[in-house]
Amino acid sequence: MAVKKLLSGTGMDRMPDMAFRAMSLIFRIRDALLHPDRKLEKFGIKPGDTVVDYGCGPGGYIRKAAELVGPGGMVYAVDLHELAVESVDRLVSARGIANVKTSLIRDYSSGLESGIADLVYSLDVFHMVADPARFLQEIRRIIKKSGRLILEDGHQPRALTRQKVQDSGLWDIAGETPGWLVCGPR
């Protein structure tokens, strides 16, 4: 249980550097074999959209998101871990991806403009968030009134994800798949 908590977290927000590096290695192997970035095709991302990968980690979804929004769109990769932001910065520089910007989250603030995002997705993150109300409040601040939040349960039961969203009072659950909730701002 202690190892699982160290690697996947429970209310800890920022994981230790060692755990982040281990997770990054595991994700590189997973991404090469399973191509999880294909799930972004199911989110309804359109050319020209502004998308936020909230809790971007080492950047496994960034290339696909940048491709889907196209040259007229923008992807913001935000994370509270410095190593995540550095990893995405290296990725976009090495690949010459021009429509991705990074931002380091500080005290739940992404540093992004209010009402900027058409879509925010947060994948395999929510189970680690120590203060779900502040997390959801910040996402609500940066999303457009017509925007959508794709929220993956991560390592917690769906009922708990649903309860945290409802307790925030900021979101309506507009739909569900086996993998995530689709939420709209109230």
C-alpha positions as CSV (number, residue, x, y, z in Angstrom):
1,M,0.0,0.0,0.0
2,A,2.8,2.4,0.8
3,V,4.5,2.0,-2.6
4,K,1.1,2.5,-4.4
5,K,0.5,5.6,-2.4
6,L,4.0,6.9,-3.2
7,L,3.5,6.3,-6.9
8,S,-0.2,7.1,-7.5
9,G,-0.8,9.4,-4.5
10,T,-3.8,10.2,-2.4
11,G,-4.3,13.8,-1.6
12,M,-0.7,14.7,-2.0
13,D,-0.8,17.0,-5.0
14,R,2.9,17.1,-6.0
15,M,4.5,13.7,-6.1
16,P,8.2,13.2,-5.1
17,D,10.8,13.7,-7.9
18,M,11.8,10.0,-7.7
19,A,8.1,8.9,-8.2
20,F,7.7,11.4,-11.1
21,R,10.8,10.0,-12.8
22,A,9.6,6.4,-12.3
23,M,6.1,7.3,-13.6
24,S,7.7,9.0,-16.7
25,L,9.6,5.9,-17.6
26,I,6.5,3.7,-17.1
27,F,4.5,6.1,-19.3
28,R,7.1,6.1,-22.1
29,I,6.9,2.3,-22.2
30,R,3.1,2.4,-22.1
31,D,2.8,5.1,-24.7
32,A,5.1,3.2,-27.1
33,L,3.0,0.0,-26.8
34,L,-0.6,1.2,-26.3
35,H,-0.8,4.8,-27.8
36,P,-3.2,6.1,-25.1
37,D,-3.1,9.5,-26.7
38,R,-5.7,8.1,-29.2
39,K,-8.3,8.7,-26.5
40,L,-8.0,12.4,-27.3
41,E,-9.8,11.7,-30.6
42,K,-12.9,10.9,-28.5
43,F,-12.9,14.3,-26.7
44,G,-14.3,16.3,-29.7
45,I,-11.2,18.5,-30.0
46,K,-11.5,20.7,-33.1
47,P,-9.1,22.6,-35.2
48,G,-8.7,26.1,-33.7
49,D,-9.6,25.0,-30.2
50,T,-7.8,26.1,-27.1
51,V,-7.1,23.0,-25.0
52,V,-5.6,22.7,-21.6
53,D,-3.9,19.5,-20.5
54,Y,-4.3,20.0,-16.7
55,G,-1.7,17.8,-15.0
56,C,0.2,17.1,-18.2
57,G,2.9,15.0,-16.5
58,P,5.7,14.2,-18.9
59,G,3.6,15.2,-21.9
60,G,2.3,11.9,-23.3
61,Y,-0.8,13.6,-24.8
62,I,0.7,16.8,-26.0
63,R,1.7,15.9,-29.5
64,K,-1.7,14.5,-30.3
65,A,-3.5,17.5,-28.7
66,A,-1.3,19.9,-30.8
67,E,-2.1,17.9,-33.9
68,L,-5.9,18.0,-33.2
69,V,-6.1,21.7,-32.6
70,G,-3.9,22.4,-35.6
71,P,-1.9,25.6,-36.3
72,G,-4.8,27.8,-35.5
73,G,-5.3,26.3,-32.0
74,M,-3.3,26.3,-28.8
75,V,-2.5,23.7,-26.2
76,Y,-1.5,24.7,-22.7
77,A,0.3,22.0,-20.8
78,V,0.1,22.8,-17.1
79,D,1.4,20.9,-14.1
80,L,2.5,21.6,-10.6
81,H,5.7,19.5,-11.0
82,E,8.7,21.4,-12.4
83,L,10.0,18.1,-14.0
84,A,6.7,17.8,-15.9
85,V,6.9,21.4,-17.4
86,E,10.6,20.8,-18.2
87,S,9.8,17.5,-19.9
88,V,7.1,19.1,-22.1
89,D,9.3,22.1,-22.9
90,R,12.0,19.6,-24.1
91,L,9.4,17.7,-26.1
92,V,8.0,20.7,-28.0
93,S,11.5,22.1,-28.6
94,A,12.8,18.8,-30.0
95,R,9.7,18.3,-32.2
96,G,9.4,21.9,-33.3
97,I,5.8,22.1,-32.0
98,A,4.7,25.7,-32.2
99,N,1.2,25.6,-30.7
100,V,2.0,24.4,-27.2
101,K,2.8,26.6,-24.1
102,T,3.6,25.4,-20.6
103,S,2.7,26.8,-17.3
104,L,3.7,25.7,-13.8
105,I,0.8,25.5,-11.3
106,R,1.4,27.3,-8.0
107,D,-1.0,27.0,-5.2
108,Y,-3.7,25.7,-7.6
109,S,-3.3,28.7,-9.9
110,S,-2.4,27.7,-13.5
111,G,-1.4,31.2,-14.4
112,L,-3.7,31.1,-17.5
113,E,-6.2,33.7,-18.5
114,S,-9.8,33.4,-17.3
115,G,-12.2,31.9,-19.8
116,I,-9.5,30.8,-22.3
117,A,-10.2,27.1,-22.8
118,D,-12.7,25.4,-25.0
119,L,-11.7,22.1,-23.4
120,V,-9.7,21.1,-20.3
121,Y,-8.8,17.4,-19.8
122,S,-7.3,16.1,-16.7
123,L,-6.2,12.4,-17.0
124,D,-5.0,10.2,-14.2
125,V,-4.6,13.1,-11.9
126,F,-7.8,13.7,-9.8
127,H,-7.1,11.0,-7.3
128,M,-4.0,12.8,-6.2
129,V,-5.5,16.2,-5.7
130,A,-5.5,17.2,-2.0
131,D,-8.1,20.0,-2.4
132,P,-10.5,19.0,-5.1
133,A,-12.7,22.1,-4.6
134,R,-9.7,24.5,-5.4
135,F,-8.6,22.3,-8.3
136,L,-12.1,22.4,-9.8
137,Q,-12.5,26.1,-9.1
138,E,-9.3,26.9,-11.0
139,I,-10.4,24.8,-14.0
140,R,-13.8,26.5,-13.9
141,R,-12.0,29.9,-13.9
142,I,-10.0,29.1,-17.1
143,I,-12.8,27.4,-19.1
144,K,-15.2,29.2,-21.4
145,K,-18.9,29.1,-20.5
146,S,-19.5,26.8,-23.4
147,G,-16.4,24.7,-22.5
148,R,-16.1,21.1,-21.4
149,L,-14.0,19.4,-18.8
150,I,-12.9,15.8,-19.4
151,L,-12.1,14.3,-15.9
152,E,-10.6,10.9,-15.6
153,D,-11.1,9.1,-12.3
154,G,-7.5,7.9,-12.0
155,H,-7.1,5.5,-9.1
156,Q,-10.3,6.2,-7.3
157,P,-13.9,4.9,-7.7
158,R,-16.2,6.7,-10.0
159,A,-18.6,7.4,-7.2
160,L,-15.9,9.4,-5.4
161,T,-15.1,11.3,-8.6
162,R,-18.7,12.1,-9.1
163,Q,-19.1,13.2,-5.4
164,K,-16.1,15.6,-5.6
165,V,-17.5,17.2,-8.7
166,Q,-21.0,17.6,-7.3
167,D,-19.6,18.9,-3.9
168,S,-17.8,21.7,-5.8
169,G,-21.1,23.2,-6.9
170,L,-19.3,24.5,-10.1
171,W,-19.9,21.7,-12.6
172,D,-22.8,19.7,-14.1
173,I,-22.0,16.2,-15.2
174,A,-23.1,16.1,-18.8
175,G,-22.0,12.6,-19.6
176,E,-20.0,9.6,-18.6
177,T,-17.9,6.9,-20.3
178,P,-16.2,4.0,-18.6
179,G,-13.0,6.1,-18.6
180,W,-14.1,9.6,-17.7
181,L,-16.7,12.2,-16.9
182,V,-17.7,15.0,-19.2
183,C,-18.6,18.1,-17.2
184,G,-19.9,21.5,-18.2
185,P,-19.5,24.7,-16.1
186,R,-22.6,25.9,-14.2
